[in-house]
Amino acid sequence: QVQLVESGGGLVQAGGSLRLSCAASGSIFSINVMGWYRQVPGKQRELVVGIARGGTTNYAESVKGRFTISRDNALNTIYLQMNSLKPEDTAVYYCYAVRILGGSYYWGQGTQVTVSS
């Protein structure tokens, strides 16, 4: 099992910045990909960004150039730096981790990000 604990959401004005953190624990040696999804009420969860074990990243087009994912392997933590935030970035952001062998997904509890115009 893998446990993911998120922090860092909040309320910010358009154009501002926030940083999310996601700390992983448990069987993390088996994790191949980590990253962030987001979800707005009434809509499907959408991928924001993922980072593979080797460092390859995959960003949604809507956040390219504004969001940056990074990781601290010593702390088993990933970060999402969000700059130039827009009202349409408002959502609950979920950290996720994937174990490709077996196809297991793990999720954090979610953190609310609200961008006011």
N, C-alpha and C positions, 0 to 999 in steps of 0.2 A: 504494500500500500504506500501511497504517497499523500502527504498532507501539504496543502498550499495555504498560506496566510498572507492576505493582502493588506496594504495600508496606503494612505496618501491621497485618497479622493477628497473632494470638497467643492466649494463654490468659487468661481473665478469669473472675472469679466472677460469679454471677448478680447482677444489679443494677448491675454495673459498666459501663464505657464503653470503646470502642475507636474509633479513626479510621483508615479506609482511604484510601489515595491511589492515583490512577491517572494516570500521566503519558503523554500521547499524543505521538507524533512521526510524521513522514512526511506523507502527503497529507491533513492534517487539515482543510484548507479545505473538503473535500467531505463532511465528517461532519455529519449532521443531528441525531443523537441519541447520547447516551452514558449510561452508567449501570452498574448492577450486577445480576447474577444470582447465585444461590447454588444449590448442589447438595449433597445428602446421598447417600451411597452407596446405590445401589439405587433411587433416586428420580430423577424428571425434574428438569432444571434449571428453577428458577422465577425469575421476575422479582422483584427487590427494589424497584428504583426506576429510572426513566429521566428524563433531562432533555433537552429539545429545545433547539435552537439559540436559539430565542426565549425560553427560560427556563421554559416549561411543564414541570411535573413530574408524574410518575405513580408513586404509591407503592402497593405491595402493602398490602392491608388489615391484614395481620399486623404491619406495621412502622410504620404511621401513628402519628404522635405520639411515636415513639421514635427513629426514624432521620431524618437530614436530609442531603440531597445539596446540595453547593455546588460552585462551580467558580472557578478562577482563569484567566481567559482569557490573561493575560500569560504564564503558565507552562504553558498547555495541559494543565492538570491538573484533575481532579475529585476531590472528597473525599466520603466517606461517614462522617458522625458517627453512631455507634451508641450510644445511651444505654439505660439500663434493660434491659440484655441478659438474655435468658432462655436456659435450656438448649436450647430448641427453635430458637434462632438458630444453633446449632452447624452449620457447613457449610463447604464451600470456596466462597469468594466470587470471582466472576469479573467483571472489568471488561469492558464491551463498548462497541463503537461501530458505528453503522449509517450506511451511505451509501444513502439511499433510491433514488437513481438507480442502477439496476443491482442493487439489493437485496443489497448486500454487508454481511456481518457480520464484525467483527474482535473477537478475544478476547485478554484478558490471560492470563497463565500460571496465575492462581488463587492465592489466599492463604487459609490455613486460619484459621478463627475457631472457637475452642472455648470454650464457656461452661459452667462447672462449677456444680453445684447446691450 
